[in-house]
Amino acid sequence: MKDSNMDAHRLAIGRRSFLSNSFAGIGALALANLIGAGQARATPGGDGRTAWPALPGVPHFAPKAKRIIHLCMAGGPSHLESLDPKPELDRIHDTPFPTSFTQGQQLAQLQNNELKARKSFTKFKKWGQSGLEMSELFPYTGALADEMCVIRSMKTEQINHDTAHAFMNTGSIIKGRPSMGSWLLYGLGAETENLPGYVVMMSQGAGAQPVSARQWSAGVLPSKYQGIAFQSSGSPVHYIGNPDGVCQSTQRQVVDEVQRLNGILAKDHYDPEIATRISQYEMAFQMQSAVPELTDMGQESKATLDAYGIDRPGDGSYASNCLLARRLLERGVRVVQLYHRAWDHHRNLEKDFTSAAKATDQPTAALVKDLKQRGLLEDTLVVWGGEFGRTPMAQGSGRDHHINAFSIWMAGAGVKGGMAYGATDELGYNSVENIVNVRDLHATLLHLFGVDHNRLRVQFQGLDLGLTGVEESRVVKEIIG
């Protein structure tokens, strides 16, 4: 009989009972699920403790970075029109591309086609006191050359967009592996309780490829560490407002009731999901105040809006997202990724690359300058780049995917400025000097955050998992000041 009474007690405070007896409960549940309540394991932070503490002993050594903004140029921007000048390629334009480079090599859509060299359609110039060479299509970013380290010797293993994005984000193409943003949150915790620790936003232009949500998944880690995709226009988060007739104090009562009911369950039996839901309801409540204040661009001066090139704040543009990213970073968000889906130039390279460069150049430079002026750049890591490069051979009026060579740039958080690291061959086909593969990049990013990539691991179904996998990876210490 006692067991029957206990079963009845459990049923009385079950899900259906809660939904039927709690006003505004459905809206709160929608918001909680939106921010990843489903499988997360969280520590309640309502008592003033850190909601998402760092792992014991992490960071492993003094960090240079506290936060990161990853500017993801989705589609694969051509290094040959951006960061890697190749006069010899220009010289042999429209002649057969040497087979000594391509024989036995993996190509995407050019396999078994006649291969001809294609020169860069733009000019390069030396920028800043360092004389760092960059394309003339990026005048605003070029003016910040002395803050930047360009890595010209990147290589990846994946030649198609989705798997290349997955490899860049997780170090693996296997679904269920955590993204680098999730690894950072897992190891270092979060510095804010009223906003997610990891936020993703999208913008697009011509040459847009889809980007799947697995790119910011927490994978096998608790789901509270996953990235949260904000809407680029309108309200960033659905269901952020209270239902009609429900005031803030009433909503506070709802959250308290959720905690009380879940507290009863927690005393009855152990279930990590209970602590998860308590903390995520609390965050949902806090976000109702934090998100409207975050997106109130009326606090920004006209000079700031003009510097970013913003016509209408919150219009979903890359420029608007850059400004919102700065506001997220200064409010304690640790990881922000901005995807600009406009760089898949199999055709119309000259027109569409120029358009993508124009849409991103001024806002990117404004973001870096803004962070520096606010004293944030010294411990904010800025990373710009795509999932792979483009071929030095023509594909009609464009360039095909290329994995053997591409370029990225980094700035802030102890990264040496005004330098180019590594090199490709004379035609920009192969990285040949100081090669940096994607796992090396991941090891370096973690190192800047004070994390030894060999020690940030989880055990899952008999596997020893980490961002850099089990292959040997190196920290590129030459670029760190």
C-alpha positions in Angstrom: 0.0 0.0 0.0 2.8 2.4 0.8 4.3 1.8 -2.7 0.9 2.6 -4.2 0.7 5.8 -2.3 4.1 6.8 -3.5 3.2 6.1 -7.1 0.1 8.2 -6.7 2.2 11.0 -5.3 4.5 10.8 -8.3 1.6 10.9 -10.7 0.1 13.9 -8.9 3.2 16.0 -9.6 3.8 14.6 -13.1 4.0 16.5 -16.3 0.3 16.6 -17.2 -0.6 17.8 -13.7 2.0 20.6 -13.9 0.8 21.8 -17.3 -2.8 21.8 -16.3 -2.3 23.5 -13.0 0.5 26.1 -13.9 -0.6 29.2 -15.8 1.8 30.3 -18.5 3.6 26.9 -18.2 3.5 26.0 -21.8 5.3 29.2 -22.9 7.9 28.7 -20.2 8.5 25.1 -21.3 8.9 26.3 -24.9 11.6 28.7 -23.9 13.3 26.2 -21.6 13.4 23.6 -24.5 14.7 26.3 -26.8 17.7 27.0 -24.6 18.6 23.3 -24.4 16.9 22.0 -21.3 16.2 18.6 -22.9 19.3 16.7 -21.9 21.4 19.2 -20.0 23.0 18.7 -16.6 23.2 22.0 -14.8 23.9 23.5 -11.4 21.2 26.0 -10.1 22.6 29.5 -9.9 19.9 31.3 -8.1 21.8 31.4 -4.8 24.7 33.5 -6.2 27.0 30.6 -7.1 28.3 30.3 -10.7 25.7 28.4 -12.6 28.2 26.7 -14.9 31.5 26.4 -13.0 34.8 25.4 -14.7 36.1 21.9 -14.3 38.4 21.4 -11.3 41.9 22.4 -12.3 40.8 24.2 -15.4 42.4 26.4 -16.8 45.5 24.3 -16.7 47.8 27.4 -17.0 47.4 31.1 -17.2 45.0 31.9 -20.1 45.4 34.8 -22.6 41.8 34.5 -23.9 38.5 34.7 -21.9 36.1 34.7 -24.9 36.1 34.1 -28.6 34.3 35.4 -31.7 34.5 33.1 -34.6 33.7 34.8 -37.9 32.7 31.8 -40.0 32.9 32.7 -43.7 30.7 29.7 -44.7 31.2 28.4 -48.2 35.0 28.6 -48.4 36.4 32.0 -49.3 39.2 31.9 -51.9 42.6 32.5 -50.3 43.8 33.6 -53.8 41.5 36.7 -53.7 41.9 37.5 -50.0 45.0 36.6 -48.0 47.5 34.7 -50.2 49.0 36.6 -53.2 50.4 34.4 -56.0 52.1 36.3 -58.8 53.2 33.1 -60.6 49.6 32.0 -60.8 48.7 35.3 -62.4 51.5 34.8 -64.9 50.3 31.3 -66.1 46.6 32.4 -66.3 44.5 30.4 -68.7 47.2 27.8 -69.4 47.0 24.1 -68.5 47.5 23.7 -64.8 50.7 21.6 -64.1 49.7 17.9 -63.6 52.6 17.5 -61.2 50.4 19.4 -58.6 47.1 17.6 -59.2 47.9 14.0 -60.2 46.3 11.6 -57.7 44.8 14.5 -55.7 41.2 14.7 -54.5 39.1 17.2 -56.3 35.4 18.1 -55.8 33.7 18.9 -59.0 36.7 19.3 -61.3 37.6 15.6 -61.3 38.4 14.4 -64.8 38.0 17.9 -66.2 40.6 19.9 -68.2 42.3 22.0 -65.6 43.4 25.6 -66.4 45.1 28.1 -64.1 43.0 31.0 -63.0 44.6 34.2 -61.8 43.3 36.4 -59.0 40.9 39.0 -60.4 42.0 41.4 -57.7 45.2 43.1 -56.7 47.1 42.7 -53.4 48.8 45.5 -51.5 50.9 45.8 -48.3 49.1 47.2 -45.3 50.2 48.8 -42.1 53.6 49.2 -40.7 54.1 45.5 -41.0 53.5 45.5 -44.7 51.2 42.4 -44.4 49.9 41.6 -47.9 46.2 41.4 -48.3 43.6 41.9 -51.1 42.5 45.4 -52.0 38.9 44.1 -51.6 39.3 44.3 -47.8 40.4 48.0 -47.2 38.9 48.3 -43.7 40.4 45.0 -42.5 43.6 45.8 -44.2 43.9 48.9 -42.2 44.1 46.6 -39.1 46.9 44.5 -40.5 49.2 45.2 -37.6 46.6 43.6 -35.2 46.3 40.4 -37.4 48.1 37.1 -37.8 47.4 35.5 -41.2 47.9 31.8 -41.3 48.5 30.9 -45.0 49.2 27.2 -44.6 45.9 25.8 -43.4 44.9 22.3 -44.5 41.7 20.3 -43.9 40.5 16.7 -44.6 37.0 17.3 -45.8 36.1 18.5 -49.3 32.3 19.0 -49.0 30.6 21.8 -47.0 28.7 20.0 -44.2 31.5 17.6 -43.3 34.1 20.3 -43.7 32.1 22.6 -41.3 31.8 19.6 -38.9 35.5 19.0 -39.0 36.3 22.7 -38.4 33.9 22.8 -35.5 34.3 19.5 -33.9 37.5 17.9 -35.2 35.4 15.0 -36.6 32.8 14.2 -39.2 31.1 11.8 -36.8 27.7 13.1 -35.6 27.5 13.5 -31.8 30.9 15.0 -31.3 31.0 18.3 -29.3 31.8 21.6 -31.0 34.8 23.6 -29.9 32.5 26.2 -28.4 30.9 23.4 -26.3 34.3 22.2 -25.2 35.2 25.7 -24.1 32.0 26.0 -22.0 32.4 22.5 -20.6 36.0 23.2 -19.5 35.9 26.8 -18.5 32.2 27.3 -17.5 30.1 30.4 -18.2 30.5 33.9 -16.9 26.8 34.9 -17.3 23.6 33.4 -15.8 21.1 35.4 -17.7 22.3 34.7 -21.3 23.6 31.5 -22.9 27.3 31.0 -22.8 27.5 30.1 -26.5 25.5 32.0 -29.1 25.3 31.5 -32.9 23.9 33.9 -35.5 23.5 33.7 -39.3 23.5 36.1 -42.2 23.8 35.4 -46.0 24.4 36.7 -49.5 24.8 35.1 -52.9 26.5 31.7 -52.8 24.7 30.7 -49.6 25.0 27.1 -48.5 22.9 25.6 -45.7 24.6 25.2 -42.3 23.3 22.5 -40.0 22.7 22.9 -36.3 25.1 20.0 -35.6 27.9 22.5 -36.1 27.2 24.0 -32.6 26.0 20.8 -31.0 27.2 19.7 -27.5 27.3 16.1 -28.8 28.1 13.7 -26.0 28.5 16.6 -23.5 25.5 17.8 -21.4 23.3 19.8 -23.8 23.5 22.9 -21.7 26.9 23.4 -23.4 25.4 23.5 -26.9 25.3 26.7 -28.9 22.0 28.6 -29.0 21.0 30.0 -32.4 19.6 33.5 -32.1 17.3 34.8 -34.8 19.1 37.5 -36.8 16.0 39.7 -37.3 13.0 40.3 -35.1 13.1 38.8 -31.6 16.4 36.9 -31.2 14.6 34.3 -29.0 11.1 33.0 -29.5 8.6 33.1 -26.6 10.8 35.6 -24.7 7.8 37.7 -23.7 5.1 36.8 -21.2 1.7 35.7 -22.4 -1.0 38.4 -22.3 -2.2 39.0 -18.8 0.9 37.6 -17.2 3.2 40.0 -15.4 6.8 39.5 -14.4 6.0 38.8 -10.8 3.5 36.2 -11.8 6.1 34.6 -14.1 8.5 34.6 -11.1 5.9 32.6 -9.2 5.7 30.1 -12.0 9.5 29.5 -11.9 9.4 29.2 -8.2 6.6 26.6 -8.4 8.6 24.7 -11.0 11.6 24.6 -8.6 9.4 23.6 -5.7 7.8 20.7 -7.6 11.1 19.5 -9.0 12.6 19.8 -5.5 10.0 17.3 -4.3 11.0 15.0 -7.1 14.7 15.5 -6.3 14.1 14.4 -2.7 12.2 11.4 -3.9 14.7 10.0 -6.3 18.0 11.0 -8.0 17.7 12.3 -11.6 20.2 14.8 -13.0 17.5 16.1 -15.3 15.8 17.8 -12.3 18.7 20.1 -11.6 18.8 20.8 -15.4 15.2 22.0 -15.6 15.5 24.1 -12.5 18.5 26.0 -13.8 17.0 26.4 -17.3 13.7 27.7 -16.1 15.7 30.2 -14.1 17.7 31.2 -17.1 14.5 31.5 -19.1 13.2 33.9 -16.6 16.4 35.9 -16.5 16.5 36.1 -20.3 13.1 37.8 -20.3 14.9 40.9 -19.0 18.4 40.4 -20.4 17.5 39.8 -24.1 15.4 43.0 -24.6 18.2 45.0 -23.1 20.8 43.2 -25.2 19.0 44.0 -28.4 18.1 47.6 -27.6 20.4 49.3 -30.2 19.0 52.7 -29.1 21.8 52.6 -26.6 24.4 52.7 -29.4 25.5 56.0 -30.9 25.0 57.0 -34.5 28.8 57.0 -34.8 29.0 53.4 -33.7 26.2 52.3 -36.1 27.9 54.2 -39.0 31.3 52.5 -38.1 29.7 49.1 -38.5 27.9 50.2 -41.6 24.5 49.4 -40.1 21.4 50.9 -41.9 18.7 49.3 -39.7 19.8 47.7 -36.4 18.4 44.2 -36.1 17.9 43.8 -39.9 19.6 40.4 -40.0 22.7 41.7 -41.8 26.3 40.6 -41.0 26.9 44.2 -39.8 24.1 44.1 -37.3 25.2 40.7 -36.1 28.7 42.0 -35.5 27.4 44.8 -33.3 25.2 42.3 -31.4 28.1 40.0 -31.0 30.1 42.8 -29.3 27.2 43.4 -26.9 27.0 39.6 -26.2 30.8 39.4 -25.4 30.8 42.4 -23.1 27.8 40.8 -21.2 29.8 37.7 -20.4 29.0 35.3 -23.3 32.1 33.2 -23.8 31.6 32.0 -27.4 30.0 33.7 -30.3 29.9 32.4 -33.9 28.7 34.5 -36.8 28.1 32.5 -40.0 28.0 34.6 -43.2 26.7 32.3 -45.9 28.0 33.9 -49.0 31.3 32.3 -50.1 30.5 29.3 -52.3 31.7 30.7 -55.6 31.7 27.9 -58.2 30.6 30.6 -60.7 30.4 34.4 -60.8 33.5 34.6 -58.6 34.4 38.2 -59.4 30.9 39.6 -58.8 29.9 37.4 -55.8 33.3 37.4 -54.0 33.4 41.2 -54.3 29.9 41.4 -52.9 30.7 39.1 -49.9 33.9 41.1 -49.2 32.0 44.4 -49.2 29.3 43.0 -46.9 31.8 41.7 -44.3 34.9 43.9 -44.5 33.7 47.1 -42.7 31.7 45.4 -40.0 34.6 43.0 -39.2 37.1 45.8 -38.9 34.6 47.8 -36.8 34.2 44.9 -34.4 37.9 44.5 -33.9 38.4 48.3 -33.4 35.4 48.4 -31.0 36.7 45.5 -28.9 40.1 47.2 -28.7 38.7 50.6 -27.7 36.7 48.9 -24.9 39.7 47.0 -23.6 38.2 43.7 -24.6 40.5 42.7 -27.5 43.4 41.9 -25.2 41.5 38.8 -23.9 39.1 38.2 -26.8 40.2 35.9 -29.6 38.9 36.9 -33.0 39.1 34.2 -35.7 38.1 34.8 -39.4 37.9 32.1 -42.1 36.0 29.4 -43.9 35.9 25.6 -43.8 38.3 25.2 -46.8 39.8 27.2 -49.7 39.3 27.3 -53.4 41.2 25.9 -56.3 43.8 27.8 -58.2 42.2 26.2 -61.3 39.2 27.7 -62.9 35.7 26.1 -62.7 33.9 28.1 -65.4 33.6 31.6 -64.0 34.5 30.4 -60.5 36.7 28.1 -58.3 36.0 24.7 -56.9 36.4 23.5 -53.3 40.0 23.0 -52.1 41.4 21.2 -49.0 45.2 21.4 -49.5 45.6 25.1 -48.9 43.6 27.9 -47.4 44.0 31.0 -45.2 42.5 32.3 -42.0 43.4 35.2 -39.8 43.4 35.7 -36.0 43.7 38.7 -33.7 43.6 39.6 -30.0 44.2 37.5 -26.9 48.0 37.2 -27.2 48.1 36.5 -30.9 51.1 38.3 -32.6 49.9 41.0 -35.0 51.3 42.1 -38.3 52.6 38.7 -39.4 52.0 36.0 -41.9 52.6 32.4 -40.7 53.2 29.5 -43.1 53.1 29.5 -46.9 51.7 27.7 -49.9 53.6 26.8 -53.1 54.0 29.3 -55.9 50.5 28.5 -57.3 48.6 28.3 -54.0 47.8 24.7 -54.4 49.6 23.0 -51.5 50.5 24.3 -48.0 54.2 23.6 -47.9 55.7 25.7 -45.0 54.7 25.5 -41.3 51.6 23.5 -42.2 48.7 24.0 -39.8 45.9 21.4 -39.9 42.5 21.9 -38.3 43.5 19.9 -35.2 46.6 22.1 -34.8 44.3 25.1 -34.9 42.0 23.6 -32.2 45.0 22.8 -30.0 46.2 26.4 -30.4 42.8 27.9 -29.6 42.5 25.8 -26.4 46.0 26.7 -25.4 45.1 30.4 -25.7 42.3 29.7 -23.2 44.8 28.1 -20.8 43.7 24.5 -21.7 45.9 21.6 -22.5 44.1 19.9 -25.4 45.4 16.5 -24.2 43.8 16.9 -20.8 40.3 18.2 -21.7 38.7 14.8 -22.4 35.6 12.8 -21.7 35.0 9.1 -21.6 32.0 7.9 -23.7 31.1 4.3 -24.5 34.7 3.2 -24.2 36.1 6.1 -26.2 38.5 8.8 -25.0 37.1 11.9 -26.7 38.6 15.3 -27.1 38.4 18.2 -29.5 41.7 17.3 -31.1 40.9 13.5 -31.3 43.7 11.0 -30.7 46.0 12.1 -33.5 49.1 14.1 -32.7 48.4 17.8 -32.7 50.6 20.7 -32.0 50.1 24.2 -30.5 51.4 26.8 -33.0 53.4 28.7 -30.4 55.1 30.8 -33.1 52.0 33.0 -33.5 51.5 33.6 -29.7 53.1 36.6 -28.1 
